[in-house]
Amino acid sequence: MWEDRDFGNYIAGQADADSCFVLSISKASKNKFGVSVYPLWQMDKLGDEEVLQKIRDFLGVGVVSPSHGKGKSYSALRVHGYACLKLVEFFEQFPLKGKKRKDFELWKKGVKLYCARKHKDRGNYMTKDELVQLIEIREEMEMTLNRRKSPRYNSAKLARQQLSQS
């Protein structure tokens, strides 16, 4: 599928340095549980949109768009939802070598759980149990992140509280 081994390894190296694996949690007023969880992967590049577009073309998924943060403008490649399955396949073929490997392994569990719902008879709706499982994976991801960075608010904890009220 990805024949250019050198470029694949380049992407894996860049992902280790400039990307993040996230199970995004947000409020969802249309959802009976009031919470939505979905996988997201983002790679940022300061002033190098062309490289991100080549990476997107190579991977076959994602959207490149301008972003802003910390007083700087940069470009970001974002992949979310079911498209993240393709990234799981990619990073299994081109494994991460650095500290993000653990994040990827946890994220991969979340992606597979998220995408499994598509193949069930009940449609695309998650059960409360599936949401709890995704939130637990997110909590574990936050713990590994907090070991590397200063702790921030715990969105998984807030989501768990929201679910307990529903």
N, C-alpha and C positions, 0 to 999 in steps of 0.2 A: 504494500500500500504506500509506504513512504520510502521510496528507493534511495533518495539522497541521504545516505547515512551521516555525512558531514554536517549537512544543514539540520538534520534531526538532532544530532548531538549539540549543535550550536543552540538550538531552541531550548533543549533541556537545560543547558548551562545558563542561558538567559532567564529561564523560568526560575531556576534556583536563586538567581540574584534579584530579579525584578518583577516577580509575580506573587500573587496570593491566591490561595485556595480557600473558599468561603462557603459556608452554609448560611445564606442570608435569611434573617428573620425579620418579618415585618408584620404590622397590624393588617388585618384583612377583614374589613367590615362585611364583605359579601360571604365570607366563610363562617359557618356556624360556630367554629371554635374561636374566631377572632384573631387567628394567627396563621401566617403563611411561612413556609420554609422552603427555600429552593437553592440548588447549587449554583455557584458563580465562580468563575476564574477570571482574573484580570492581570494583564501584563502592562506595565507603564514604561514609557521611554520619553526622556526629555529631548524634545526637538528632533525625533527620529521616526516620524509617521511612516515613511517609506519602508523601513525595516519591519514595522508592525504589519503593514499591508502584505509584505512578502511572507511573513509568518502565517498570517490569516489564510492566504492563498495556499500555502503548503499544508496547513492543517485542514482546510476545507470548512472551517466554522469560525464564527465570531464577527464582531463589528468593531471597526477602528473609528474612534472619535476623539475630538479634542477634549481635554479636561483641565481643571484648574485646582490647585491646592498649595497651601503653604507659600503663597505669593508667586508661584511659578506656573507657567503653562506647559502642559505636556500632552502627549497622545497616549491613549489607552486602547488595548485590545481586550474586549470583553466577550466571554462565552457564558451562557447561562441555560438553565433548564436541561431539556433532553439532549441538547448539543454537547453537553459535558461528557456524555458517554464516549464520544469520539476522542476526547482528551484523555479519558481513562485508558483507552486502547493505545493512544500515542505514548503516554508516559509509562505504560507497561513495556512497550517496545524500546523506548529511550528513557531508561530510569534516571530519576534525580539522584545525585550523589551527595548532596549537602543536607543541611538541617531541615529543608522543606520536605524531605522524604516522608517523615512522620506525618506532617500535615496532609500530604497527598494520600497516604494510606487511610487516614481517617476520612478524608473528603471522599475518597473512592467508595467507601462503605455507604456514605450518605447519598452519593450519586446513584448507586445501584438500588438503594431503597427507594429513592425518589422516582427513578425511571421504571421500577417494577410496577408501580400503580397503573401505568398506561396499559398494561397487558391484563388487567383484571376486569371482570365482568361489570363492576360497578362504575366504570368510567374513570375520570381523572381525579376523583375526590379522594383525599387522604382520610384515613381513619384517625381517631384520636391516638390510638396506639402507635401508628406510623409517625405521627407528628412528635409524640413523646420520644420515640427512638431517634428521630433526626435531631431533636433538641439535646438529647443525651450525647450524641456524637459531637454536636456543636460545643457543648460544655467541655468535652474532652479536648477539642481543638483549642478552646479558650485557655485551658490549663496549660497546654504546651506553649501557646503564644505568650502567656503571662510569665512563663519561666524565662523567655527570651527578652521580653519587654516589660515596661512598667504596666501594672494592671489598670484596666479601664472598667467601665461599667460592664456588667455581666448580662448581655441581652438574652442568653439562654435562660438564665434565672427568671428574668421578667416574662419570657414567653411561657415558661413552666407555670408561673403564677396565673397568667391569663388562661391557660388551659384548665387549671384547677377550678376556675370560676365558671367554666362553661359546662 
